[in-house]
Amino acid sequence: MAQTETVTNTGIAEWVVLMSDATSPAATAANKIVALNMATVCTAAVASTFADPADTATHHTDGGLDIATVATMAQDTTTTTGDTITFDHVFTASATRNVAGIHLCNNDGDVTFVECCFNAVIAMETSDTLTIDGAVVLDQA
């Protein structure tokens, strides 16, 4: 099974509020990341939300895989100048955990911009590291 990833509907709505400089509802930028807990492979879905991730996945709340500030976020170019958001983060497990994917979230930790489900569940042991090197292309192509 291939890795699946998508920008979620709630993520699109949050970006629109940010771009419009609206004050109601308030929006916050993408800068948090959390690992998804599931024993089997999940499938990313546009309808997923922070409160309701893909399939039966849940967010890790401990074990070094819980919500954290993304180590590096930057702008890059894929097709059109400045059309890509890149993000890099390293999780270090502090307990035995399964990781099925990640959510890229807002800095309030209540909106999922991007959901990514890996092509296989990663079984992590204490001190294992998981490096996330992600990109979101916002392009009309």
Chimera marker file (.cmm) of the C-alpha trace (Angstrom):
<marker_set name="trace">
<marker id="1" x="0.000" y="0.000" z="0.000" r="1" g="1" b="0" radius="0.5"/>
<marker id="2" x="1.316" y="3.461" z="-0.858" r="1" g="1" b="0" radius="0.5"/>
<marker id="3" x="1.674" y="6.337" z="1.575" r="1" g="1" b="0" radius="0.5"/>
<marker id="4" x="-1.353" y="8.636" z="1.506" r="1" g="1" b="0" radius="0.5"/>
<marker id="5" x="-1.480" y="12.305" z="2.374" r="1" g="1" b="0" radius="0.5"/>
<marker id="6" x="-3.948" y="15.121" z="1.938" r="1" g="1" b="0" radius="0.5"/>
<marker id="7" x="-4.695" y="18.669" z="2.923" r="1" g="1" b="0" radius="0.5"/>
<marker id="8" x="-7.809" y="18.399" z="5.089" r="1" g="1" b="0" radius="0.5"/>
<marker id="9" x="-10.982" y="20.420" z="4.633" r="1" g="1" b="0" radius="0.5"/>
<marker id="10" x="-10.463" y="22.044" z="8.044" r="1" g="1" b="0" radius="0.5"/>
<marker id="11" x="-6.897" y="22.858" z="7.035" r="1" g="1" b="0" radius="0.5"/>
<marker id="12" x="-8.097" y="24.614" z="3.882" r="1" g="1" b="0" radius="0.5"/>
<marker id="13" x="-10.604" y="26.640" z="5.907" r="1" g="1" b="0" radius="0.5"/>
<marker id="14" x="-7.895" y="27.650" z="8.410" r="1" g="1" b="0" radius="0.5"/>
<marker id="15" x="-5.543" y="28.760" z="5.595" r="1" g="1" b="0" radius="0.5"/>
<marker id="16" x="-8.330" y="30.825" z="4.006" r="1" g="1" b="0" radius="0.5"/>
<marker id="17" x="-8.928" y="32.635" z="7.298" r="1" g="1" b="0" radius="0.5"/>
<marker id="18" x="-5.188" y="33.279" z="7.648" r="1" g="1" b="0" radius="0.5"/>
<marker id="19" x="-4.926" y="34.627" z="4.084" r="1" g="1" b="0" radius="0.5"/>
<marker id="20" x="-7.986" y="36.835" z="4.464" r="1" g="1" b="0" radius="0.5"/>
<marker id="21" x="-6.712" y="38.368" z="7.732" r="1" g="1" b="0" radius="0.5"/>
<marker id="22" x="-10.133" y="37.666" z="9.212" r="1" g="1" b="0" radius="0.5"/>
<marker id="23" x="-10.507" y="38.109" z="12.932" r="1" g="1" b="0" radius="0.5"/>
<marker id="24" x="-13.541" y="35.874" z="13.331" r="1" g="1" b="0" radius="0.5"/>
<marker id="25" x="-13.023" y="33.018" z="13.495" r="1" g="1" b="0" radius="0.5"/>
<marker id="26" x="-9.434" y="33.465" z="14.599" r="1" g="1" b="0" radius="0.5"/>
<marker id="27" x="-6.863" y="31.306" z="12.826" r="1" g="1" b="0" radius="0.5"/>
<marker id="28" x="-3.348" y="30.241" z="13.727" r="1" g="1" b="0" radius="0.5"/>
<marker id="29" x="-0.445" y="29.146" z="11.564" r="1" g="1" b="0" radius="0.5"/>
<marker id="30" x="0.751" y="25.587" z="11.025" r="1" g="1" b="0" radius="0.5"/>
<marker id="31" x="3.581" y="24.849" z="13.439" r="1" g="1" b="0" radius="0.5"/>
<marker id="32" x="2.680" y="21.737" z="15.448" r="1" g="1" b="0" radius="0.5"/>
<marker id="33" x="3.078" y="18.064" z="14.617" r="1" g="1" b="0" radius="0.5"/>
<marker id="34" x="1.787" y="14.907" z="16.278" r="1" g="1" b="0" radius="0.5"/>
<marker id="35" x="2.209" y="11.205" z="15.493" r="1" g="1" b="0" radius="0.5"/>
<marker id="36" x="-0.822" y="9.021" z="14.756" r="1" g="1" b="0" radius="0.5"/>
<marker id="37" x="-1.340" y="5.868" z="16.820" r="1" g="1" b="0" radius="0.5"/>
<marker id="38" x="-2.841" y="2.880" z="15.038" r="1" g="1" b="0" radius="0.5"/>
<marker id="39" x="-1.955" y="-0.817" z="14.802" r="1" g="1" b="0" radius="0.5"/>
<marker id="40" x="-2.749" y="-0.991" z="11.082" r="1" g="1" b="0" radius="0.5"/>
<marker id="41" x="-2.127" y="1.283" z="8.101" r="1" g="1" b="0" radius="0.5"/>
<marker id="42" x="-4.494" y="4.253" z="7.856" r="1" g="1" b="0" radius="0.5"/>
<marker id="43" x="-5.668" y="6.128" z="4.749" r="1" g="1" b="0" radius="0.5"/>
<marker id="44" x="-5.497" y="9.928" z="4.764" r="1" g="1" b="0" radius="0.5"/>
<marker id="45" x="-8.833" y="11.621" z="4.147" r="1" g="1" b="0" radius="0.5"/>
<marker id="46" x="-9.836" y="15.218" z="3.382" r="1" g="1" b="0" radius="0.5"/>
<marker id="47" x="-12.660" y="14.900" z="5.921" r="1" g="1" b="0" radius="0.5"/>
<marker id="48" x="-10.261" y="14.038" z="8.774" r="1" g="1" b="0" radius="0.5"/>
<marker id="49" x="-10.062" y="16.571" z="11.587" r="1" g="1" b="0" radius="0.5"/>
<marker id="50" x="-7.840" y="17.026" z="14.618" r="1" g="1" b="0" radius="0.5"/>
<marker id="51" x="-10.590" y="15.526" z="16.766" r="1" g="1" b="0" radius="0.5"/>
<marker id="52" x="-11.280" y="12.696" z="14.293" r="1" g="1" b="0" radius="0.5"/>
<marker id="53" x="-8.160" y="11.423" z="12.444" r="1" g="1" b="0" radius="0.5"/>
<marker id="54" x="-8.184" y="8.887" z="9.597" r="1" g="1" b="0" radius="0.5"/>
<marker id="55" x="-9.839" y="5.529" z="10.128" r="1" g="1" b="0" radius="0.5"/>
<marker id="56" x="-9.533" y="4.650" z="13.830" r="1" g="1" b="0" radius="0.5"/>
<marker id="57" x="-6.234" y="6.453" z="14.417" r="1" g="1" b="0" radius="0.5"/>
<marker id="58" x="-5.702" y="8.536" z="17.531" r="1" g="1" b="0" radius="0.5"/>
<marker id="59" x="-3.038" y="11.067" z="18.466" r="1" g="1" b="0" radius="0.5"/>
<marker id="60" x="-0.147" y="9.920" z="20.595" r="1" g="1" b="0" radius="0.5"/>
<marker id="61" x="-0.302" y="11.698" z="23.942" r="1" g="1" b="0" radius="0.5"/>
<marker id="62" x="3.013" y="10.483" z="25.343" r="1" g="1" b="0" radius="0.5"/>
<marker id="63" x="6.035" y="8.371" z="24.512" r="1" g="1" b="0" radius="0.5"/>
<marker id="64" x="7.860" y="11.224" z="22.768" r="1" g="1" b="0" radius="0.5"/>
<marker id="65" x="5.357" y="11.167" z="19.898" r="1" g="1" b="0" radius="0.5"/>
<marker id="66" x="2.847" y="13.649" z="21.296" r="1" g="1" b="0" radius="0.5"/>
<marker id="67" x="2.128" y="17.107" z="19.901" r="1" g="1" b="0" radius="0.5"/>
<marker id="68" x="5.214" y="19.287" z="19.565" r="1" g="1" b="0" radius="0.5"/>
<marker id="69" x="6.383" y="22.414" z="17.798" r="1" g="1" b="0" radius="0.5"/>
<marker id="70" x="7.755" y="21.568" z="14.336" r="1" g="1" b="0" radius="0.5"/>
<marker id="71" x="11.545" y="21.878" z="14.372" r="1" g="1" b="0" radius="0.5"/>
<marker id="72" x="11.787" y="23.658" z="10.989" r="1" g="1" b="0" radius="0.5"/>
<marker id="73" x="9.168" y="25.254" z="8.749" r="1" g="1" b="0" radius="0.5"/>
<marker id="74" x="10.088" y="27.131" z="5.583" r="1" g="1" b="0" radius="0.5"/>
<marker id="75" x="8.860" y="28.317" z="2.210" r="1" g="1" b="0" radius="0.5"/>
<marker id="76" x="10.195" y="26.657" z="-0.935" r="1" g="1" b="0" radius="0.5"/>
<marker id="77" x="9.401" y="26.327" z="-4.625" r="1" g="1" b="0" radius="0.5"/>
<marker id="78" x="8.076" y="23.269" z="-6.445" r="1" g="1" b="0" radius="0.5"/>
<marker id="79" x="6.240" y="24.610" z="-9.529" r="1" g="1" b="0" radius="0.5"/>
<marker id="80" x="5.472" y="28.284" z="-8.913" r="1" g="1" b="0" radius="0.5"/>
<marker id="81" x="7.802" y="30.528" z="-6.907" r="1" g="1" b="0" radius="0.5"/>
<marker id="82" x="7.039" y="30.174" z="-3.199" r="1" g="1" b="0" radius="0.5"/>
<marker id="83" x="4.269" y="27.580" z="-3.644" r="1" g="1" b="0" radius="0.5"/>
<marker id="84" x="5.542" y="25.066" z="-1.090" r="1" g="1" b="0" radius="0.5"/>
<marker id="85" x="5.622" y="24.834" z="2.699" r="1" g="1" b="0" radius="0.5"/>
<marker id="86" x="8.319" y="22.460" z="3.943" r="1" g="1" b="0" radius="0.5"/>
<marker id="87" x="8.506" y="21.046" z="7.445" r="1" g="1" b="0" radius="0.5"/>
<marker id="88" x="11.066" y="18.887" z="9.197" r="1" g="1" b="0" radius="0.5"/>
<marker id="89" x="10.826" y="17.273" z="12.600" r="1" g="1" b="0" radius="0.5"/>
<marker id="90" x="12.455" y="14.426" z="14.504" r="1" g="1" b="0" radius="0.5"/>
<marker id="91" x="10.450" y="12.446" z="17.034" r="1" g="1" b="0" radius="0.5"/>
<marker id="92" x="12.405" y="10.453" z="19.636" r="1" g="1" b="0" radius="0.5"/>
<marker id="93" x="10.413" y="7.660" z="21.242" r="1" g="1" b="0" radius="0.5"/>
<marker id="94" x="10.533" y="7.379" z="25.008" r="1" g="1" b="0" radius="0.5"/>
<marker id="95" x="8.348" y="4.259" z="25.058" r="1" g="1" b="0" radius="0.5"/>
<marker id="96" x="7.281" y="1.404" z="22.768" r="1" g="1" b="0" radius="0.5"/>
<marker id="97" x="4.684" y="2.777" z="20.345" r="1" g="1" b="0" radius="0.5"/>
<marker id="98" x="3.219" y="2.213" z="16.852" r="1" g="1" b="0" radius="0.5"/>
<marker id="99" x="3.153" y="5.142" z="14.440" r="1" g="1" b="0" radius="0.5"/>
<marker id="100" x="0.784" y="5.056" z="11.460" r="1" g="1" b="0" radius="0.5"/>
<marker id="101" x="1.291" y="8.646" z="10.283" r="1" g="1" b="0" radius="0.5"/>
<marker id="102" x="1.322" y="12.302" z="11.312" r="1" g="1" b="0" radius="0.5"/>
<marker id="103" x="-0.856" y="15.377" z="11.544" r="1" g="1" b="0" radius="0.5"/>
<marker id="104" x="0.570" y="18.820" z="10.753" r="1" g="1" b="0" radius="0.5"/>
<marker id="105" x="-1.476" y="21.110" z="12.999" r="1" g="1" b="0" radius="0.5"/>
<marker id="106" x="-1.999" y="24.736" z="13.874" r="1" g="1" b="0" radius="0.5"/>
<marker id="107" x="-0.192" y="26.249" z="16.840" r="1" g="1" b="0" radius="0.5"/>
<marker id="108" x="-3.326" y="25.909" z="18.989" r="1" g="1" b="0" radius="0.5"/>
<marker id="109" x="-3.236" y="22.148" z="18.383" r="1" g="1" b="0" radius="0.5"/>
<marker id="110" x="-6.875" y="21.920" z="17.365" r="1" g="1" b="0" radius="0.5"/>
<marker id="111" x="-6.882" y="22.067" z="13.533" r="1" g="1" b="0" radius="0.5"/>
<marker id="112" x="-5.187" y="19.564" z="11.218" r="1" g="1" b="0" radius="0.5"/>
<marker id="113" x="-3.781" y="21.134" z="8.057" r="1" g="1" b="0" radius="0.5"/>
<marker id="114" x="-2.267" y="17.971" z="6.606" r="1" g="1" b="0" radius="0.5"/>
<marker id="115" x="-2.782" y="14.301" z="7.355" r="1" g="1" b="0" radius="0.5"/>
<marker id="116" x="-0.171" y="11.778" z="6.220" r="1" g="1" b="0" radius="0.5"/>
<marker id="117" x="-0.595" y="8.025" z="6.645" r="1" g="1" b="0" radius="0.5"/>
<marker id="118" x="2.546" y="5.941" z="6.117" r="1" g="1" b="0" radius="0.5"/>
<marker id="119" x="2.620" y="2.904" z="3.814" r="1" g="1" b="0" radius="0.5"/>
<marker id="120" x="3.430" y="0.743" z="6.851" r="1" g="1" b="0" radius="0.5"/>
<marker id="121" x="3.038" y="1.071" z="10.598" r="1" g="1" b="0" radius="0.5"/>
<marker id="122" x="6.344" y="1.942" z="12.250" r="1" g="1" b="0" radius="0.5"/>
<marker id="123" x="7.022" y="0.026" z="15.463" r="1" g="1" b="0" radius="0.5"/>
<marker id="124" x="9.144" y="2.293" z="17.640" r="1" g="1" b="0" radius="0.5"/>
<marker id="125" x="11.124" y="1.340" z="20.724" r="1" g="1" b="0" radius="0.5"/>
<marker id="126" x="12.573" y="3.648" z="23.364" r="1" g="1" b="0" radius="0.5"/>
<marker id="127" x="15.256" y="5.950" z="21.860" r="1" g="1" b="0" radius="0.5"/>
<marker id="128" x="14.226" y="5.209" z="18.246" r="1" g="1" b="0" radius="0.5"/>
<marker id="129" x="13.953" y="8.308" z="16.084" r="1" g="1" b="0" radius="0.5"/>
<marker id="130" x="11.468" y="9.079" z="13.338" r="1" g="1" b="0" radius="0.5"/>
<marker id="131" x="12.471" y="11.854" z="10.931" r="1" g="1" b="0" radius="0.5"/>
<marker id="132" x="9.665" y="13.677" z="9.153" r="1" g="1" b="0" radius="0.5"/>
<marker id="133" x="10.645" y="15.609" z="6.024" r="1" g="1" b="0" radius="0.5"/>
<marker id="134" x="7.377" y="16.963" z="4.651" r="1" g="1" b="0" radius="0.5"/>
<marker id="135" x="6.172" y="19.373" z="2.002" r="1" g="1" b="0" radius="0.5"/>
<marker id="136" x="2.808" y="20.849" z="1.108" r="1" g="1" b="0" radius="0.5"/>
<marker id="137" x="2.476" y="22.283" z="-2.398" r="1" g="1" b="0" radius="0.5"/>
<marker id="138" x="-0.184" y="24.974" z="-2.798" r="1" g="1" b="0" radius="0.5"/>
<marker id="139" x="-0.312" y="25.197" z="-6.563" r="1" g="1" b="0" radius="0.5"/>
<marker id="140" x="-2.968" y="25.409" z="-9.235" r="1" g="1" b="0" radius="0.5"/>
<marker id="141" x="-1.351" y="22.736" z="-11.390" r="1" g="1" b="0" radius="0.5"/>
<link id1="1" id2="2" r="1" g="1" b="0" radius="0.2"/>
<link id1="2" id2="3" r="1" g="1" b="0" radius="0.2"/>
<link id1="3" id2="4" r="1" g="1" b="0" radius="0.2"/>
<link id1="4" id2="5" r="1" g="1" b="0" radius="0.2"/>
<link id1="5" id2="6" r="1" g="1" b="0" radius="0.2"/>
<link id1="6" id2="7" r="1" g="1" b="0" radius="0.2"/>
<link id1="7" id2="8" r="1" g="1" b="0" radius="0.2"/>
<link id1="8" id2="9" r="1" g="1" b="0" radius="0.2"/>
<link id1="9" id2="10" r="1" g="1" b="0" radius="0.2"/>
<link id1="10" id2="11" r="1" g="1" b="0" radius="0.2"/>
<link id1="11" id2="12" r="1" g="1" b="0" radius="0.2"/>
<link id1="12" id2="13" r="1" g="1" b="0" radius="0.2"/>
<link id1="13" id2="14" r="1" g="1" b="0" radius="0.2"/>
<link id1="14" id2="15" r="1" g="1" b="0" radius="0.2"/>
<link id1="15" id2="16" r="1" g="1" b="0" radius="0.2"/>
<link id1="16" id2="17" r="1" g="1" b="0" radius="0.2"/>
<link id1="17" id2="18" r="1" g="1" b="0" radius="0.2"/>
<link id1="18" id2="19" r="1" g="1" b="0" radius="0.2"/>
<link id1="19" id2="20" r="1" g="1" b="0" radius="0.2"/>
<link id1="20" id2="21" r="1" g="1" b="0" radius="0.2"/>
<link id1="21" id2="22" r="1" g="1" b="0" radius="0.2"/>
<link id1="22" id2="23" r="1" g="1" b="0" radius="0.2"/>
<link id1="23" id2="24" r="1" g="1" b="0" radius="0.2"/>
<link id1="24" id2="25" r="1" g="1" b="0" radius="0.2"/>
<link id1="25" id2="26" r="1" g="1" b="0" radius="0.2"/>
<link id1="26" id2="27" r="1" g="1" b="0" radius="0.2"/>
<link id1="27" id2="28" r="1" g="1" b="0" radius="0.2"/>
<link id1="28" id2="29" r="1" g="1" b="0" radius="0.2"/>
<link id1="29" id2="30" r="1" g="1" b="0" radius="0.2"/>
<link id1="30" id2="31" r="1" g="1" b="0" radius="0.2"/>
<link id1="31" id2="32" r="1" g="1" b="0" radius="0.2"/>
<link id1="32" id2="33" r="1" g="1" b="0" radius="0.2"/>
<link id1="33" id2="34" r="1" g="1" b="0" radius="0.2"/>
<link id1="34" id2="35" r="1" g="1" b="0" radius="0.2"/>
<link id1="35" id2="36" r="1" g="1" b="0" radius="0.2"/>
<link id1="36" id2="37" r="1" g="1" b="0" radius="0.2"/>
<link id1="37" id2="38" r="1" g="1" b="0" radius="0.2"/>
<link id1="38" id2="39" r="1" g="1" b="0" radius="0.2"/>
<link id1="39" id2="40" r="1" g="1" b="0" radius="0.2"/>
<link id1="40" id2="41" r="1" g="1" b="0" radius="0.2"/>
<link id1="41" id2="42" r="1" g="1" b="0" radius="0.2"/>
<link id1="42" id2="43" r="1" g="1" b="0" radius="0.2"/>
<link id1="43" id2="44" r="1" g="1" b="0" radius="0.2"/>
<link id1="44" id2="45" r="1" g="1" b="0" radius="0.2"/>
<link id1="45" id2="46" r="1" g="1" b="0" radius="0.2"/>
<link id1="46" id2="47" r="1" g="1" b="0" radius="0.2"/>
<link id1="47" id2="48" r="1" g="1" b="0" radius="0.2"/>
<link id1="48" id2="49" r="1" g="1" b="0" radius="0.2"/>
<link id1="49" id2="50" r="1" g="1" b="0" radius="0.2"/>
<link id1="50" id2="51" r="1" g="1" b="0" radius="0.2"/>
<link id1="51" id2="52" r="1" g="1" b="0" radius="0.2"/>
<link id1="52" id2="53" r="1" g="1" b="0" radius="0.2"/>
<link id1="53" id2="54" r="1" g="1" b="0" radius="0.2"/>
<link id1="54" id2="55" r="1" g="1" b="0" radius="0.2"/>
<link id1="55" id2="56" r="1" g="1" b="0" radius="0.2"/>
<link id1="56" id2="57" r="1" g="1" b="0" radius="0.2"/>
<link id1="57" id2="58" r="1" g="1" b="0" radius="0.2"/>
<link id1="58" id2="59" r="1" g="1" b="0" radius="0.2"/>
<link id1="59" id2="60" r="1" g="1" b="0" radius="0.2"/>
<link id1="60" id2="61" r="1" g="1" b="0" radius="0.2"/>
<link id1="61" id2="62" r="1" g="1" b="0" radius="0.2"/>
<link id1="62" id2="63" r="1" g="1" b="0" radius="0.2"/>
<link id1="63" id2="64" r="1" g="1" b="0" radius="0.2"/>
<link id1="64" id2="65" r="1" g="1" b="0" radius="0.2"/>
<link id1="65" id2="66" r="1" g="1" b="0" radius="0.2"/>
<link id1="66" id2="67" r="1" g="1" b="0" radius="0.2"/>
<link id1="67" id2="68" r="1" g="1" b="0" radius="0.2"/>
<link id1="68" id2="69" r="1" g="1" b="0" radius="0.2"/>
<link id1="69" id2="70" r="1" g="1" b="0" radius="0.2"/>
<link id1="70" id2="71" r="1" g="1" b="0" radius="0.2"/>
<link id1="71" id2="72" r="1" g="1" b="0" radius="0.2"/>
<link id1="72" id2="73" r="1" g="1" b="0" radius="0.2"/>
<link id1="73" id2="74" r="1" g="1" b="0" radius="0.2"/>
<link id1="74" id2="75" r="1" g="1" b="0" radius="0.2"/>
<link id1="75" id2="76" r="1" g="1" b="0" radius="0.2"/>
<link id1="76" id2="77" r="1" g="1" b="0" radius="0.2"/>
<link id1="77" id2="78" r="1" g="1" b="0" radius="0.2"/>
<link id1="78" id2="79" r="1" g="1" b="0" radius="0.2"/>
<link id1="79" id2="80" r="1" g="1" b="0" radius="0.2"/>
<link id1="80" id2="81" r="1" g="1" b="0" radius="0.2"/>
<link id1="81" id2="82" r="1" g="1" b="0" radius="0.2"/>
<link id1="82" id2="83" r="1" g="1" b="0" radius="0.2"/>
<link id1="83" id2="84" r="1" g="1" b="0" radius="0.2"/>
<link id1="84" id2="85" r="1" g="1" b="0" radius="0.2"/>
<link id1="85" id2="86" r="1" g="1" b="0" radius="0.2"/>
<link id1="86" id2="87" r="1" g="1" b="0" radius="0.2"/>
<link id1="87" id2="88" r="1" g="1" b="0" radius="0.2"/>
<link id1="88" id2="89" r="1" g="1" b="0" radius="0.2"/>
<link id1="89" id2="90" r="1" g="1" b="0" radius="0.2"/>
<link id1="90" id2="91" r="1" g="1" b="0" radius="0.2"/>
<link id1="91" id2="92" r="1" g="1" b="0" radius="0.2"/>
<link id1="92" id2="93" r="1" g="1" b="0" radius="0.2"/>
<link id1="93" id2="94" r="1" g="1" b="0" radius="0.2"/>
<link id1="94" id2="95" r="1" g="1" b="0" radius="0.2"/>
<link id1="95" id2="96" r="1" g="1" b="0" radius="0.2"/>
<link id1="96" id2="97" r="1" g="1" b="0" radius="0.2"/>
<link id1="97" id2="98" r="1" g="1" b="0" radius="0.2"/>
<link id1="98" id2="99" r="1" g="1" b="0" radius="0.2"/>
<link id1="99" id2="100" r="1" g="1" b="0" radius="0.2"/>
<link id1="100" id2="101" r="1" g="1" b="0" radius="0.2"/>
<link id1="101" id2="102" r="1" g="1" b="0" radius="0.2"/>
<link id1="102" id2="103" r="1" g="1" b="0" radius="0.2"/>
<link id1="103" id2="104" r="1" g="1" b="0" radius="0.2"/>
<link id1="104" id2="105" r="1" g="1" b="0" radius="0.2"/>
<link id1="105" id2="106" r="1" g="1" b="0" radius="0.2"/>
<link id1="106" id2="107" r="1" g="1" b="0" radius="0.2"/>
<link id1="107" id2="108" r="1" g="1" b="0" radius="0.2"/>
<link id1="108" id2="109" r="1" g="1" b="0" radius="0.2"/>
<link id1="109" id2="110" r="1" g="1" b="0" radius="0.2"/>
<link id1="110" id2="111" r="1" g="1" b="0" radius="0.2"/>
<link id1="111" id2="112" r="1" g="1" b="0" radius="0.2"/>
<link id1="112" id2="113" r="1" g="1" b="0" radius="0.2"/>
<link id1="113" id2="114" r="1" g="1" b="0" radius="0.2"/>
<link id1="114" id2="115" r="1" g="1" b="0" radius="0.2"/>
<link id1="115" id2="116" r="1" g="1" b="0" radius="0.2"/>
<link id1="116" id2="117" r="1" g="1" b="0" radius="0.2"/>
<link id1="117" id2="118" r="1" g="1" b="0" radius="0.2"/>
<link id1="118" id2="119" r="1" g="1" b="0" radius="0.2"/>
<link id1="119" id2="120" r="1" g="1" b="0" radius="0.2"/>
<link id1="120" id2="121" r="1" g="1" b="0" radius="0.2"/>
<link id1="121" id2="122" r="1" g="1" b="0" radius="0.2"/>
<link id1="122" id2="123" r="1" g="1" b="0" radius="0.2"/>
<link id1="123" id2="124" r="1" g="1" b="0" radius="0.2"/>
<link id1="124" id2="125" r="1" g="1" b="0" radius="0.2"/>
<link id1="125" id2="126" r="1" g="1" b="0" radius="0.2"/>
<link id1="126" id2="127" r="1" g="1" b="0" radius="0.2"/>
<link id1="127" id2="128" r="1" g="1" b="0" radius="0.2"/>
<link id1="128" id2="129" r="1" g="1" b="0" radius="0.2"/>
<link id1="129" id2="130" r="1" g="1" b="0" radius="0.2"/>
<link id1="130" id2="131" r="1" g="1" b="0" radius="0.2"/>
<link id1="131" id2="132" r="1" g="1" b="0" radius="0.2"/>
<link id1="132" id2="133" r="1" g="1" b="0" radius="0.2"/>
<link id1="133" id2="134" r="1" g="1" b="0" radius="0.2"/>
<link id1="134" id2="135" r="1" g="1" b="0" radius="0.2"/>
<link id1="135" id2="136" r="1" g="1" b="0" radius="0.2"/>
<link id1="136" id2="137" r="1" g="1" b="0" radius="0.2"/>
<link id1="137" id2="138" r="1" g="1" b="0" radius="0.2"/>
<link id1="138" id2="139" r="1" g="1" b="0" radius="0.2"/>
<link id1="139" id2="140" r="1" g="1" b="0" radius="0.2"/>
<link id1="140" id2="141" r="1" g="1" b="0" radius="0.2"/>
</marker_set>
